[in-house]
Amino acid sequence: MFVRRTIETNEEAGIRPSKTYQSFVAAAGNHRELSFMEKYVKNYITKEVRNVSEQEDTKEFGKYLLRMKEKNQNFFFEFNLKGDHSIKHAFWAVARSRTACEYFGDVVSFDTTYNTNRYNLVLGSFVGVNHHDQSTLLGCALIKNEEIQSFKWLFECWLCCMGGKAPKGILTDQCASIQRAIEMCMPTTIHRWCIWHIMKKIPNKLNSYKGHEEIEQEMSHVVWNSYMRDSFDRN
C-alpha cells in the first residue's frame, strides 16, 4: 500500500518513474532488497494512475461542455466515450465560431497535432480567414486515433454543426485517412494539401544534392512568387 501511494503521489507531482524507483532503492539499501523492478512502477502508472486520472478528466470535460451549452444554446458539442470511459471522439464549437463559418467558411484549413497532451489524443482544429485576413477558429476536436472512421465522424459533426453546408475548398496535411474521409463526407469540396507542410519537406528531399541550399532558395522563390499555373510550370 505504501509503495502504491508513493507512486501515485510522485506521479501527481511530475516525478519520473525512474526517480521514483531510485527512491525505493535508496530507502531499501539496494535493489536486491526490493520485491519489484522499475518496470513495475511504470506499469502501475500506466495501468492504474493515469487510467483513473484520464477517466476523471474525461468526466470533468463532459461537465464543462454541458455548462457551456447551458450558458449558450448555440454552443455545439458531440461527445463519445470508449468502453473504459475515456474520450473516443469529442467535437465542440462556440456560438461565435458557428456565426463566423457562415461568412468565412468557403475555404477552411483542417490541421491536427498529436502527442502534445498526456493522453496522446489527436487535437483537430478547423480554421478560416476573416475579412481582416486573420485566422478565425471554426471548431475543435479530440479523437483517439487517426483512422478514416474517426475523421469521418468528425467531419460529419462539423458539417451538422455548420448547417450542413460543405466548404468550397479545404486545406489539410498529406494524411491519407483525412483525404479519404473528405471524399466520403464532402465529395464536392476541392481538397488541397497545405503548402506549409509541403515546403517543410523540401530540405529533407534535397539534402543529398550538391548545392541543395541554392536549389531550396530558388524553389521557394518559384512557389511563393508564381501566381499563375503556366508561370509556375515554366519556372
C-alpha atoms as one frame of an Amber mdcrd trajectory, in Angstrom:
protein
   0.000   0.000   0.000   2.864   2.376   0.888   4.572   1.686  -2.450   1.434
   2.379  -4.468   0.623   5.544  -2.534   4.180   6.819  -3.070   3.999   6.082
  -6.813   0.680   7.916  -7.080   1.967  10.928  -5.105   5.152  11.180  -7.169
   3.262  10.835 -10.461   0.941  13.657  -9.427   3.995  15.767  -8.575   5.522
  15.090 -12.008   8.415  12.941 -10.766   9.724  10.498 -13.371   9.164   6.749
 -12.762  12.934   6.119 -12.780  13.406   8.684  -9.995  10.576   7.117  -8.004
  12.157   3.678  -8.322  15.563   5.015  -7.263  13.978   6.477  -4.142  12.742
   2.972  -3.222  16.228   1.568  -3.875  17.791   4.228  -1.651  15.311   3.518
   1.149  15.887  -0.262   0.938  19.687  -0.009   0.692  19.980  -1.681  -2.743
  17.727  -3.005  -5.494  18.145  -6.621  -4.332  16.140  -5.807  -1.208  13.111
  -4.830  -3.297  10.489  -7.326  -4.442   9.809  -5.401  -7.665  11.727  -3.798
 -10.528  11.484  -0.362 -12.165   9.142  -1.811 -14.790   6.513  -2.361 -12.058
   6.488   1.369 -11.306   5.991   2.243 -14.974   3.279  -0.394 -15.450   1.405
   0.713 -12.347   1.420   4.329 -13.522   0.177   3.354 -16.985  -2.499   0.874
 -15.917  -3.762   2.418 -12.679  -2.767   6.021 -12.005  -3.121   7.547 -15.484
  -6.180   5.482 -16.335  -8.033   6.801 -13.269  -6.777  10.313 -13.980  -7.969
  10.108 -17.589 -11.412   8.945 -16.501 -11.686  11.803 -14.002 -10.514  14.365
 -16.561 -12.961  12.969 -19.123 -15.805  13.325 -16.620 -14.834  16.935 -15.869
 -14.513  17.737 -19.566 -18.009  16.384 -20.175 -19.352  18.558 -17.351 -17.598
  21.587 -18.846 -19.236  21.020 -22.243 -22.649  20.771 -20.589 -22.057  24.017
 -18.665 -21.097  25.774 -21.888 -24.309  24.529 -23.508 -26.370  25.799 -20.559
 -24.783  29.245 -20.867 -25.423  29.484 -24.610 -27.756  27.167 -26.502 -25.832
  27.895 -29.728 -22.801  26.149 -28.279 -22.478  22.821 -30.123 -20.792  19.635
 -28.983 -20.748  15.889 -29.545 -19.053  13.572 -27.079 -18.383   9.812 -27.393
 -16.668   7.604 -24.812 -14.798   4.317 -25.114 -15.603   1.253 -23.034 -13.170
   2.367 -20.305 -14.916   5.787 -20.131 -12.043   7.653 -21.796 -12.560  10.008
 -24.739 -13.134   8.366 -28.101 -14.444  11.391 -30.019 -15.228  14.932 -28.936
 -16.161  17.942 -31.052 -17.200  21.424 -29.968 -17.750  24.876 -31.466 -18.732
  28.068 -29.677 -21.571  30.231 -30.988 -19.107  32.757 -32.415 -17.424  30.040
 -34.485 -20.750  28.933 -35.931 -21.582  32.503 -36.929 -18.100  33.051 -38.375
 -18.459  29.954 -40.535 -21.477  31.466 -42.287 -19.284  34.333 -43.523 -15.805
  32.820 -43.707 -16.410  29.103 -44.297 -15.916  28.973 -48.071 -12.336  27.763
 -47.667 -11.115  26.201 -44.430  -7.953  24.657 -43.110  -8.054  21.480 -41.053
  -4.955  20.538 -39.090  -4.053  18.018 -36.403  -1.471  17.820 -33.656  -0.589
  14.611 -31.856   1.164  13.515 -28.655   1.068  17.035 -27.234  -1.174  16.065
 -24.325  -0.754  13.435 -21.599  -3.430  11.160 -23.083  -1.977  11.126 -26.625
  -5.228  12.361 -28.132  -5.311  13.868 -31.599  -6.294  17.540 -31.462  -8.005
  18.760 -34.625  -8.924  22.341 -35.487 -10.980  23.923 -38.270  -9.737  27.405
 -39.187 -10.971  30.035 -41.630  -9.764  33.517 -42.595 -11.905  36.572 -41.850
 -12.232  39.893 -43.696  -9.201  41.277 -41.816  -7.032  38.422 -43.149  -6.928
  36.953 -39.635  -7.335  33.301 -38.693 -10.675  32.508 -37.084 -11.423  29.271
 -35.240 -14.379  27.290 -36.631 -14.345  24.256 -34.351 -12.143  21.916 -32.310
 -11.980  18.183 -31.717 -10.242  15.462 -29.738 -10.078  11.971 -31.233  -8.356
   8.793 -30.081  -6.761   7.853 -33.403  -6.225   8.979 -36.999  -8.313   6.296
 -38.693 -10.746   7.030 -41.525 -13.823   6.387 -39.382 -12.649   8.860 -36.740
 -12.208  11.634 -39.298 -15.483  10.691 -40.970 -17.279  11.064 -37.626 -15.568
  14.401 -37.068 -16.346  15.881 -40.491 -19.975  14.787 -40.228 -20.237  16.515
 -36.823 -18.656  19.681 -38.149 -20.962  19.799 -41.163 -24.005  19.214 -38.943
 -22.843  21.977 -36.614 -22.391  24.394 -39.511 -25.786  23.788 -41.086 -24.790
  21.011 -43.462 -23.036  23.317 -45.922 -19.717  21.896 -47.108 -16.889  24.355
 -47.844 -15.829  25.022 -51.423 -12.245  24.178 -50.513 -10.321  22.564 -47.663
  -6.582  22.510 -46.900  -5.001  19.655 -44.915  -1.709  17.848 -44.470  -0.929
  14.770 -46.569  -2.788  12.267 -44.363  -4.452   9.514 -46.418  -7.152   8.937
 -43.772  -8.160  12.599 -43.832  -8.248  12.583 -47.632 -10.500   9.515 -47.734
 -12.859  10.928 -45.094 -13.176  14.178 -47.052 -14.058  12.226 -50.201 -16.791
  10.426 -48.269 -18.255  13.401 -46.386 -17.578  16.336 -48.727 -17.402  14.933
 -52.272 -17.901  18.343 -53.947 -15.240  20.102 -51.860 -11.891  20.822 -53.540
  -9.169  19.272 -51.367  -5.632  20.645 -51.460  -2.521  19.959 -49.392  -1.293
  22.719 -47.100   1.698  24.483 -48.641   3.420  24.790 -45.257   3.572  21.002
 -44.926   4.834  20.643 -48.496   7.579  23.260 -48.098   8.640  21.792 -44.752
   9.629  18.554 -46.520  11.776  20.182 -49.208  15.055  20.315 -47.213  14.898
  16.572 -46.457  14.111  15.784 -50.087  17.067  17.800 -51.412  19.775  17.320
 -48.764  21.552  14.657 -50.832  22.040  17.013 -53.788  25.045  19.236 -54.346
  24.103  22.887 -53.959  20.821  21.954 -52.237  20.642  25.289 -50.393  20.600
  27.234 -53.672  18.002  24.824 -55.077  15.803  25.305 -52.000  16.020  29.098
 -52.292  15.154  29.016 -55.991  12.271  26.616 -55.415  10.885  28.771 -52.595
  11.042  31.798 -54.870   9.128  29.938 -57.603   6.476  28.651 -55.181   5.793
  31.955 -53.444   6.071  34.240 -56.469   4.277  32.341 -59.230   0.664  33.485
 -59.350  -0.427  31.554 -62.453  -0.132  27.865 -63.222   1.699  28.460 -66.508
   4.389  30.626 -64.919   4.852  28.115 -62.117   5.295  25.239 -64.568   7.656
  27.270 -66.712   9.793  28.428 -63.770
